[in-house]
Amino acid sequence: MSLKDQFEAAVADSKNLPERPDNMTLLKIYALFKQASSGDVEGSRPGFTDMVGRAKYDAWAGLKGTSSEEAMQQYIDLIESLK
């Protein structure tokens, strides 16, 4: 099974976790997904009134320079640990 196949399976699994992860874990899941699928963060940081948008942006920006493959592997490992 290729890394991409494993990643897609983990994305599907992420929607059926036994319990909802805490917000920090959800941010990590989001950031790893975006890094794996879109590469480094783009665009400007949302304004201070958009707290959720800022948190998501900052989490994704924290992975800058991480390869798509590395982000996929970290995503897979994280989802596996939550199952």
Sequence and secondary structure as in RCSB ss.txt:
>XXXX:A:sequence
MSLKDQFEAAVADSKNLPERPDNMTLLKIYALFKQASSGDVEGSRPGFTDMVGRAKYDAWAGLKGTSSEEAMQQY
IDLIESLK
>XXXX:A:secstr
  HHHHHHHHHHHHTT SS   HHHHHHHHHHHHHHHH S  S    TT HHHHHHHHHHHTTTT  HHHHHHHH
HHHHHHH 
